[in-house]
Amino acid sequence: MNFVLDIAVILISLVFLSIVGLVAGAAIPGLFLAAAAPWLDRIRPVRKKRD
């Protein structure tokens, strides 16, 4: 019985960690791009500024 509970705990932990990993995999690059956008815009502007 302990073996079954151990396997259940491991599976629940793996599911939780995979969800956290997916969220972090999407959020961390997004935060980096939001922080780096002003510098990237100076290097290569998307559109010309209107006077």
N, C-alpha and C positions, 0 to 999 in steps of 0.2 A: 504494500500500500504506500509506503514512503517513496518507493521508486516512481510510482505513478504521479504522486504529488510533486516530486522533484522535476519530472519531465514537464508537468503542467506549468510550474513556476518558470522553468527555462523558456518554454514556448511563449508565455506571456511577456517575459522580459525581452525576448528577441523581437516580438511584434512591437512593443513599446519603443525599443531602441531603433528599429527600422523606421518608425514614424518620425522619431526625433531626427534621425539622419536625413530623411527626405526633406523635412522642414528646414533644417540647417543647410542642406545642400542648395536649397532655393533662396534662403534668406541671406546667407553670408555673401554670395556673389552680388545679390541685389543691393545690399548695403554698400559694398565696395564700389559698384558702378554709380550709385547715387553720390557717394563722396568724391569719386574721381571725375564726374561729369563736367564740372567747371573747368578743370585743367584740360580735359580732352576737347572741350569746345574751343579753348584758346589755340590748341594745336591745329585742329581742323574743324572750323565752324560748319555747321549743317547748312545754314543759310546766311546770306549777306545781310548786314544790318541796314535798315532804312534810315535815311537822314531826315 
